[in-house]
Amino acid sequence: MSKKEEKYSKVKTEGVFNLNQTAKEFNLTTAELVAFHNQYCAIHELLPLSLPKYVEYIYLPTKNFLERDIKLLKSTKLTLPEELSDKTYGVMINFLPKDLKIHYKIKVKRTAHFLEIFKEKTYINNEEINQTIEQLFEKAEQVLYPLQIITDEKGRLFQIINSEEIKKRWEKDCKPKLEDYYKSETAENIISKLDQSFEDVNEKKELLERNLFYKLFFQPLYTSYPDFFKQKRLQIYFSSISNEISYGADCTLEREFTRGDKIALRISGKEEGNIFNENIEKGEIELLYKFHKKSKEIFSITGFASAVEDGVPHKIVFQLYEMQNS
């Protein structure tokens, strides 16, 4: 490479060339970019400062190009994580208009063959659960853990491989204790329904996905994003209205790494129309996923989903963050 070539990098433009935007991306003024480009380009590639012009290539200072290039995502495909890891996430969910807040920690261990999940105690409005029915559900939920999951190639929950162990934990340990402790018709009805659910949790995965952690953490996002973009459908269950809402969403893979050197994926959409909501206000969804640059594992998920029922807006605000020293 000649000294002249070392000074500049020849970069192919994408789409319509935007002088102001390109100059900003490479930390140059428009005058600096045009002057540098015209110094090294061929005569037919000369670029005017003010008049728009089609240009296939631009010539940039190598230093500016490299500083920008290191910040850019090189692939439009998110690949499923393969590295072994052991992470702890903090999960916070706020249900509106009730203003009901829950939070808990959840551990995700990635082995060579499956993911093992363990959920810690749930807190409601920063306090331990003290209502009888909620306590019953909390104790029953612990039967699931540790939960061993296999995903498909896109990261979607595919199979619960220890469903038989979960069934045994329920039948031999948890169920007898609950029946002995909770003596009411309501409790009996709940335990009966739980009995059906734990019979084969692998056949009841849709119930697990009503939990927003599982719905969002196991979204099929490990796929290709042509031109850093694709569209998808997303369903979120709202317990406050006992209904699942479908959204048509745009997924945008950010070309530039975040300030924290993470890969960012934005999901934005609106509730899909149907014969029941044709002329009424519709809900929205806004989510931001951040992935580790190297491993592609989830670092954080933040955002909300909303719906409108009988003129009343309902909203779920979700936050998940990888905790330090996990």
N, C-alpha and C positions, 0 to 999 in steps of 0.2 A: 504494500500500500504506500502510495506517495504521500509526501507531507501535505500536499494540497488536498488529497482525499481524506487525510486524517482530520482536517479542519472541519469538514462538513459531512453530513449524512443525508443521503438522497432518500426521501420518504414518499411512498405512493399515497395519494390522497384518497379519501373515501367519500363517495357521493359528491354533493355540491360543495366546492371549496369555500370556506368561511374564513376570511382573513383575520377578522377580529378575534374569533374564537380560537383559531389555530395559534395566533400570537400569544394569547393568554395562556393556553395549555403549555406552551414551551417557555413561559416566563420571558417573553420579548414584547417590545412595543411593535405596533404594525409597521412603523418606519424601519425599525431594526430588522424585522423579518424580511421585508421587501428588499432592503439594501443588501443584506447578506445573500439572499436568494439570487438576486440579479448579479452579484459578484461572481458566482460560480456556475450559474446555469448557462445553457446554450442560448443563442440569440432568439430562437423561436419560443423559448420558455420564459422570456422576460416578463416580469409581473409589474403592472402599474400599481400605484399606491391607492388610487381611489376608484378606478373603473373596474367593474367585475370582469373576470376573465376565467375561461376554463383552463385548468392546469392539472396535469396528470401527476406531476411530481413537484415537491418543494425541496429546497436545499436548506438545511438547518445546521447551526453550529453543533458539532458532535457532542460537546459537553452538555448543551441543553437537551439534545435528543436522548442521551443516556440517562440524564437525571429524570426525564419524563418516562422513558421506557421501563425503568426499574419499578415504576409505580403501577404499570399496566398489567391486567390479566391477559395472559397469552392464549388461553383456550376458552372456547365457548361451551365447554362441557364440564359439569361437576361430576367427579368420579366418587363412587362409594368408598368411604374410609376403610382402610385395611389394617392400619397400625393398631397394635394392642394398646389399650388405654384404660384408665380408671378415673372417671370424672364425677364431680358432685355439682349439681345445679340447684340454684335457688329459684323457686317458682312462686309467682305472686299473681293472683287473679282477683279482679274487682268486678262485681256484678252490679250493674245499674239498671233501674233506678233504686233498687234496695240498698245500694251502697254497702253490699256485703263483701268483705275482703277475706280471702283465704291465702295462706302461704305455707310452704313446706319445702323440705330438701329432698332431692331425689338423686340417687347414685346410679350411674350408668357405667357398667364394666364391659368393655369390648374384648372378647376373647377371639381365638382363631376361628371359632365355629358359630358363635351366637352372641347376643347381647344379654347381659344379666342386669336386671333392674331391681333396686330396693328403695322403697319410699319410706321416709321418716314421718313422724307425727304431724298431723294437720292442725293448723291454728286458724281460728275464725275471729276476725277483728282483733288480732294480736293476743287472743286468749285461747287456752286449751278448750277443747270441746266439752261442754257440760250438760247439753240437752240429751235426754235418754235415747231418743231415736237416732240422733247423730252419732252418739257414742256406739250404738249397736252397729251402725254402718262402718264406722271407723275400725272397730274390732274385727268385723267380718272382712274388710278390705285387706287387712294384714295377711290373710290367708294366701293372697296372690304372690306374696314376696318371700324369697326371691322369685322373680318372674323371668323366664328365659325365652328370648324371642329370636326368631330368624326373620330377616327382611328379604325382600326381592332385590333385584339389581338397581332399582331406583330408590330404595330406602323405605318402601312401604312395608308396614307390618304384614308379614306373610303367614307365620305360624308360631304358636306358643308350644314349645317342645316339652315343657314339664307340666302339661295339663293334668296328667294322671297323679303327679305328686301333689298338686294343688287340691285335687279332689280328695285325696287321702287326708291332707291337713285339715280340710273342712270337716270331713265326716268323723274323723277319730279324735280331733282335738277341739276345734273352734265351735262347731255346731252344738255338741253336748254342753259346753260351758255357757253358750248363749241361751240355750233352752232352759238351763238350770237357773240362770240369773234373771232373765227378762220374762216375767210372767204377765202377759196381757194378750188380748186378742190381736191387737195391732202388731205386737212383736212376733206372734205366731205367724201372721200373714207374711210379714217381711222375711222371716227365716225360711218360710216355705218357698218364697220366690228366689231367695238366695240359694237355696238347695238346688233349684233347677239351673241356676246360672253356673254354679260350681260343678255341676254334673260333668260338663265338658266345656271349659272356658274357650277352647280352641274353636268351638262351634258358635260361641257367643262374642266373637271379637268386636262386633258392631257395638256391643254394650261398653266395652273397654274404650272404644274410640269416641264415646260421648264425653269421656274425660278429655279436656282440652289439651292436656300435656301430650297424651298419646296421639290425638288428632294432628297436632302441629309438629311434634318432634318426628313423627313417622310419615310426614308428607312425602310423596314420590318426587323429590326435587333433584335427585342425582341423575341428571339427564342432559341432553344437549339443548342449547339455547341459540338457535340460528340467529345471527346478527344480534346476539345478546338479548334475545326477546322470545317469548312464546306465550300463548294463552292457555288457560286451563279452567276447569270447574273445581269448586271447593265447597264442601258442605260442613256447616258448623251446627252443633246441637245446642239449642237454648233451653235449659231446664226451666227457666221462668215462664216459658210459654209452651213447654212440652212439644217442641217442634224443631225440625231440622231445616235450616235455611241454606239454599243453594246460591252461590255467587259465580258470576262469570268474571274471571280475573286476568289481568295482565301481569306477567312475570318479567321483570327487567333485571338482568345480571349487570351490575355496575362494572364498567370497563376499568375503573381505577380502584386500587385497594383503598380501604379506609385509612384514617390517620393512625389507627392502631394496627395497621398492616393486616386487615382481615378482608375476606371476600364478602361482598354485600349483594343480597338478592332482595329486591322489593316486589311485593305482591299487592296489587291494588285492584279493587273491583266493586261491582254493585250487585245487589240481589237480583236474581233472574226473575223475569216477569212470568206470570201464569194467570189463569182465569180468575184466581182468587185475589190477586193484588194488582190487577191491571191498571186501575185508576187511583191507587193510593201511594203514599210515600213509601219508598223502599230503603232497605238497609244497605250498608257499605262494609267493606273489609279493607284494612290497611295493615300490612305486616312487613317487618324488616328482619330478615335472617342475616346473621353474620357467621361465616365459617372460617376456621383456621386455614391460613394460606397454604400450608404444606399438607396437613393430614386431611383437610376438607371436613373435619368434624364440626358439629354445631358449637358455636361459641355463645350465641345469644339469639333470642327471638323476642321481638317486642311489637306491640300493635293492638288493634282492636277489631271486633266484628260487631255490627249493629243490625237490629231488625225492628220493625214496627208492627205492633199487634193492637188492633182496635184503637188506633190513634196514639197509643202509648209507645214511646221509643224505649227499646231495650238495648243494652250495650255490655259487652264483655271486654275488659281491658286485660291484656295478657303480657306478662314479663317473665322471661327466663334468662338467667345469666349463669355462665360457668363461674364457680367460686374459686378464688385463689387457693393455691396449695392443694387442689383436688387431684 
